[in-house]
């Protein structure tokens, strides 16, 4: 077991020995500094093939909203707006289903559809089957857009 007095004496002797020693300067490197990797930069995308960057997804989402709005006789502003008419709600559910089929998250779909909460998107998708059974226009628009994605994509 160490005696505290011996430890303090040992530390004080080391300090006295170091007082005359030359101390090298300390170089401070900011914590955000990352040295460059050796070799040439990597060509190609910086993300995996399954990831769709938000700016690309937003552009694709806006095209999809435009096409669905056209099928329902609405505008993109209507789909992104706060209206709750039956036709608007059903058209939004078609958009939500198509965007989710593309692999976008619930929050991302909500942002594309005018800043809606993810729980609103989940509810719209829960109701989507009922809307398809009740309204042939919902079903036909969804099938048309899915068939077009298969051909285009």
C-alpha positions in Angstrom: 0.0 0.0 0.0 1.3 3.5 -0.9 1.9 6.0 1.8 0.3 9.4 0.8 3.3 11.3 2.2 5.8 9.2 0.1 3.7 9.9 -3.0 3.6 13.6 -2.4 7.4 13.6 -1.7 7.9 11.7 -5.0 5.8 14.2 -7.0 7.6 17.2 -5.4 11.0 15.7 -6.3 9.9 15.1 -9.9 8.5 18.7 -10.2 11.9 20.1 -8.9 13.7 18.0 -11.5 11.5 19.2 -14.3 11.7 22.9 -13.4 15.1 23.2 -15.1 14.2 21.0 -18.0 13.3 22.4 -21.5 9.7 21.8 -22.4 8.9 21.4 -26.2 6.2 23.6 -27.5 2.7 22.0 -27.8 1.0 22.2 -31.2 -2.7 22.4 -31.0 -4.7 20.9 -33.8 -8.3 21.8 -34.1 -10.6 18.9 -33.5 -12.3 19.2 -36.9 -9.0 18.9 -38.8 -9.0 15.8 -41.0 -5.9 15.2 -43.0 -6.5 14.5 -46.7 -6.6 10.9 -47.8 -3.6 9.8 -50.0 -4.3 9.1 -53.6 -6.6 10.6 -56.2 -10.2 11.6 -55.2 -12.8 8.9 -55.7 -15.0 9.3 -58.8 -18.7 8.7 -58.7 -21.4 9.4 -56.1 -20.5 9.7 -52.5 -23.5 7.8 -51.3 -24.6 4.1 -51.6 -26.8 3.2 -54.6 -29.9 2.7 -52.5 -29.8 6.2 -50.9 -31.7 9.0 -52.6 -30.3 12.4 -51.6 -33.0 14.7 -50.3 -32.6 17.3 -53.1 -33.1 14.6 -55.8 -36.0 13.1 -53.9 -37.6 16.5 -53.5 -37.3 17.1 -57.3 -38.8 13.6 -58.1 -41.5 14.2 -55.4 -42.5 17.5 -57.0 -42.8 15.8 -60.4 -44.9 13.1 -58.9 -47.1 15.7 -57.1 -47.6 17.6 -60.4 -48.7 14.4 -62.3 -51.0 13.2 -59.5 -52.5 16.7 -59.2 -53.1 16.7 -63.0 -54.9 13.4 -62.8 -57.2 14.7 -60.0 -57.7 18.1 -61.6 -55.9 19.8 -58.8 -52.7 21.9 -58.4 -49.5 21.1 -56.5 -50.4 24.0 -54.2 -53.7 22.2 -53.4 -51.8 19.0 -52.5 -49.3 20.8 -50.3 -52.0 23.1 -48.8 -54.1 22.6 -45.7 -57.4 21.8 -47.5 -59.2 18.7 -46.2 -61.8 18.0 -48.9 -62.2 14.4 -49.7 -60.6 14.6 -53.2 -57.6 16.4 -51.7 -57.1 13.9 -49.0 -57.4 11.0 -51.4 -55.0 12.5 -53.9 -52.5 13.1 -51.0 -52.8 9.5 -50.0 -51.9 8.4 -53.6 -48.9 10.7 -53.5 -47.8 9.3 -50.1 -48.2 5.7 -51.3 -46.2 6.3 -54.4 -43.4 8.2 -52.5 -43.3 5.4 -49.9 -43.1 2.8 -52.7 -39.9 4.7 -53.8 -38.4 4.1 -50.4 -38.7 7.5 -48.8 -39.2 7.8 -45.1 -42.5 8.9 -43.5 -40.9 12.3 -42.4 -39.5 12.8 -45.8 -42.8 12.2 -47.5 -44.4 14.6 -45.0 -41.9 17.3 -46.0 -42.6 16.8 -49.7 -46.4 17.0 -49.0 -46.3 20.4 -47.5 -44.5 19.9 -44.2 -46.9 17.3 -42.7 -46.0 15.3 -39.7 -44.9 11.6 -40.2 -48.0 10.4 -38.2 -50.3 12.1 -40.8 -48.5 10.2 -43.6 -48.9 6.9 -41.6 -52.7 7.6 -41.3 -53.0 8.5 -45.0 -51.3 5.2 -45.9 -53.6 3.3 -43.5 -56.6 4.8 -45.3 -55.2 4.3 -48.8 -56.8 0.8 -49.3 -60.2 2.1 -48.2 -59.9 5.0 -50.7 -58.9 2.6 -53.5 -62.0 0.5 -52.8 -64.3 3.5 -52.5 -63.0 5.6 -55.4 -61.9 4.1 -58.8 -60.1 7.3 -59.6 -57.7 6.7 -56.7 -57.1 3.1 -57.7 -56.7 4.0 -61.4 -54.3 6.9 -60.7 -52.2 4.8 -58.4 -52.0 1.9 -61.0 -51.2 4.3 -63.8 -48.4 6.0 -61.9 -46.9 2.7 -60.8 -47.0 1.3 -64.3 -45.4 4.5 -65.6 -42.6 4.2 -62.9 -41.9 0.6 -64.0 -41.7 1.7 -67.7 -39.6 4.9 -66.9 -37.6 3.7 -64.1 
